[in-house]
């Protein structure tokens, strides 16, 4: 389930996501630390998000680390030490509001009973020996468990810990807005749904576990002040007024995640106007241009290295991405081992001064852009005339920095 959840925001429950833009306005860099960080991957350097959560604690939060000190494999023991080191950083950043307690749950001990009561699970080595490496988070009357801390989730360790702390300490869920031309919130019974209601897409339910999810129309004059994060999913036909609302949302410090698509094949409602056959495009042209970017909603990526199928059923615009396509050092993509991405668009251009770009997903260099109307062509016809561009096209990016308005005239 964890793997599925981590890829939900990319597949959007059936949405073909062609571009992701995460906007963090006025990124504030932390003050210089009182030590030199020479560890690989900046193990001891906490993210600004973590520092923000820990810095806002009003009462102490207790983290109980259950870590067996018996004979366990060296890789597990080494990982346990890294967990301890990270918790030491949490304690320092918490300035007295983070209490770390370490317990060694020996067999038939009080510590083992405590681990069981708090939801921390015993793990088993390849030789069959039991050990514990997990944690519980306590804050006031709230208590959450991280049943098993495992080396395969090391890139997400800080995220897992701070998310548990945030869940335990939050008094009310943050508000997240969702704007989409797709029926992501479901549909009432209609001929389109065979007379049956359509349930909300799976990712909406997942988001509701951590957020109060608010529906946002496609033509708002303003994004509500209580919305801190906004998902824009295939904004087909979005107008200037709505893009201005998004512009102002970004400028006030809102976080924007946009899923754009040159060929939303499953957008059946968008095809009712008589176009038929192909998918519908979407973009945020006004905003992208102001940020120095371009997204050609008439082009999709054809990639001979990530193609799907074989022979007459080869579909080189249905990308079967593997771990070479993802940034392994970014929390958003660190756990994505594979992803099926049909009819992906490409992000081009260079961000304007003041903005920084991180490419989260990319095509291979053995690819080219083709007209979106040919996206579903299969077999020999699909690759006829193929000329590799030598470009690794950006399929998903993050922008950070200081944003300027796309509407200087107001």
Secondary structure as UniProt FT lines:
FT   HELIX           2..11
FT   HELIX           12..14
FT   STRAND          19..25
FT   TURN            40..41
FT   TURN            43..44
FT   HELIX           48..55
FT   STRAND          61..67
FT   HELIX           74..94
FT   TURN            95..96
FT   STRAND          98..103
FT   TURN            107..108
FT   HELIX           110..117
FT   TURN            118..119
FT   STRAND          122..124
FT   TURN            126..127
FT   STRAND          130..139
FT   TURN            140..141
FT   STRAND          142..146
FT   HELIX           151..156
FT   HELIX           157..169
FT   STRAND          174..180
FT   TURN            184..185
FT   HELIX           191..193
FT   TURN            194..195
FT   HELIX           202..207
FT   TURN            208..210
FT   STRAND          211..216
FT   TURN            218..219
FT   TURN            225..226
FT   STRAND          227..233
FT   TURN            236..237
FT   HELIX           240..251
FT   TURN            252..253
FT   STRAND          255..260
FT   TURN            265..266
FT   HELIX           269..271
FT   TURN            272..275
FT   HELIX           285..290
FT   TURN            291..292
FT   STRAND          293..295
FT   TURN            297..298
FT   STRAND          299..303
FT   HELIX           311..313
FT   TURN            316..317
FT   STRAND          318..322
FT   HELIX           323..325
FT   TURN            328..329
FT   TURN            331..335
FT   STRAND          338..342
FT   STRAND          347..349
FT   TURN            353..354
FT   STRAND          355..362
FT   STRAND          367..371
FT   HELIX           372..374
FT   TURN            375..376
FT   HELIX           379..383
FT   TURN            384..385
FT   STRAND          394..401
FT   TURN            408..409
//
